[in-house]
Amino acid sequence: MNPTSPETVTDQLRWRYAVKRFDTTRVIDTRTWRAVESSLVLSPSSYGLQPWHFYVITDAGTKAQLPAISWGQSQPKDCSHMVVLAARRSLDEHYIDHYLASITKLRGTPTESLAGFRKLLLASIAQSEGKHLDWNARQVYIALGQLMTSAAMLGVDACPMEGIDTEAYDRLLGLTDSDYSAIVGCALGYRHVDDKSATLPKVRFDHQEIVTHVAAAK
Ligand SMILES: Cc1cc2nc3c(=O)[nH]c(=O)nc-3n(C[C@H](O)[C@H](O)[C@H](O)COP(=O)(O)O)c2cc1C
């Protein structure tokens, strides 16, 4: 364990902002990108189900097509790496067994010992039938948060992007009839020196307006 200092965490989170203009000449180096990408793989999810897939777009020709399907925003084209975070459209017994098999493989847990957990997971997905995409999308947003925070810690700039046409991204990525659906994007790279948003004061409600320390219950 090698904890980051409290000051560094706050400084880096203050340093980060949603980039409007990327420096098109700067590319995230391989070692740094590996850490950014690992933050996606290491994201926590409900029951550990990881109901997601992440698409990384770096090809210039493909990136050039993105503003047209991103409300005209240029960040997906100008950034170094554009990540599209997709969620599984549904969860079924087959997927649960795929997940349980990975526990057995990685932890050596015998299949029989996972029978109770399997039952719980199957009951959980039966109960949320019809709402899986919604549930999975919420998990994807956790990955988005972890991605942005990790990038900030590494000094990599980012712009989270809901302003994308997810159906058009599905078509571009060949996801339309697949198990996954694009939910949100995140452009990553380095801010342009002339990005005016970088120096704007942060707009946040006062700490005490949104944080309450709850007194001991009576
Ligand atoms: C889920 C999500 C989606 C967003 N979508 C966009 C977007 O499409 N384009 C954009 O320029 N900013 C987008 N933003 C950035 C927000 O506007 C920005 O985070 C917010 O105003 C706070 O400013 P800051 O991130 O610079 O501190 C998005 C942010 C989040 C968290």
The ligand as an SDF file (V2000), in Angstrom:
LIG
                    3D

 31 33  0  0  0  0  0  0  0  0999 V2000
  -22.1930   12.1480  -16.9790 C   0  0  0  0  0  0  0  0  0  0  0  0
  -21.6600   13.4350  -17.4970 C   0  0  0  0  0  0  0  0  0  0  0  0
  -21.8940   13.8100  -18.8040 C   0  0  0  0  0  0  0  0  0  0  0  0
  -21.3450   14.9780  -19.3280 C   0  0  0  0  0  0  0  0  0  0  0  0
  -21.4870   15.2780  -20.6620 N   0  0  0  0  0  0  0  0  0  0  0  0
  -20.8070   16.3230  -21.1910 C   0  0  0  0  0  0  0  0  0  0  0  0
  -20.7880   16.5570  -22.5900 C   0  0  0  0  0  0  0  0  0  0  0  0
  -21.4010   15.8590  -23.3880 O   0  0  0  0  0  0  0  0  0  0  0  0
  -20.0450   17.6010  -23.0400 N   0  0  0  0  0  0  0  0  0  0  0  0
  -19.3260   18.4270  -22.2160 C   0  0  0  0  0  0  0  0  0  0  0  0
  -18.6500   19.3410  -22.6860 O   0  0  0  0  0  0  0  0  0  0  0  0
  -19.3370   18.2220  -20.8730 N   0  0  0  0  0  0  0  0  0  0  0  0
  -20.0520   17.2030  -20.3490 C   0  0  0  0  0  0  0  0  0  0  0  0
  -20.0150   16.9720  -18.9920 N   0  0  0  0  0  0  0  0  0  0  0  0
  -19.2290   17.8580  -18.1420 C   0  0  0  0  0  0  0  0  0  0  0  0
  -20.0470   18.6310  -17.1040 C   0  0  0  0  0  0  0  0  0  0  0  0
  -20.7520   19.6740  -17.7130 O   0  0  0  0  0  0  0  0  0  0  0  0
  -19.0800   19.0920  -16.0330 C   0  0  0  0  0  0  0  0  0  0  0  0
  -18.4970   17.9750  -15.4330 O   0  0  0  0  0  0  0  0  0  0  0  0
  -19.7430   19.9420  -14.9560 C   0  0  0  0  0  0  0  0  0  0  0  0
  -20.2470   21.1340  -15.5100 O   0  0  0  0  0  0  0  0  0  0  0  0
  -18.7800   20.2660  -13.8240 C   0  0  0  0  0  0  0  0  0  0  0  0
  -17.6360   20.9350  -14.3120 O   0  0  0  0  0  0  0  0  0  0  0  0
  -16.1540   20.3460  -14.1610 P   0  0  0  0  0  0  0  0  0  0  0  0
  -16.2320   18.8860  -14.5380 O   0  0  0  0  0  0  0  0  0  0  0  0
  -15.3710   21.1230  -15.1650 O   0  0  0  0  0  0  0  0  0  0  0  0
  -15.7190   20.5470  -12.7600 O   0  0  0  0  0  0  0  0  0  0  0  0
  -20.6000   15.8240  -18.4800 C   0  0  0  0  0  0  0  0  0  0  0  0
  -20.3840   15.4380  -17.1460 C   0  0  0  0  0  0  0  0  0  0  0  0
  -20.8810   14.2580  -16.6810 C   0  0  0  0  0  0  0  0  0  0  0  0
  -20.5390   13.8430  -15.2610 C   0  0  0  0  0  0  0  0  0  0  0  0
  1  2  1  0
  2  3  1  0
  2 30  2  0
  3  4  2  0
  4  5  1  0
  4 28  1  0
  5  6  2  0
  6  7  1  0
  6 13  1  0
  7  8  2  0
  7  9  1  0
  9 10  1  0
 10 11  2  0
 10 12  1  0
 12 13  2  0
 13 14  1  0
 14 15  1  0
 14 28  1  0
 15 16  1  0
 16 17  1  0
 16 18  1  0
 18 19  1  0
 18 20  1  0
 20 21  1  0
 20 22  1  0
 22 23  1  0
 23 24  1  0
 24 25  2  0
 24 26  1  0
 24 27  1  0
 28 29  2  0
 29 30  1  0
 30 31  1  0
M  END
$$$$
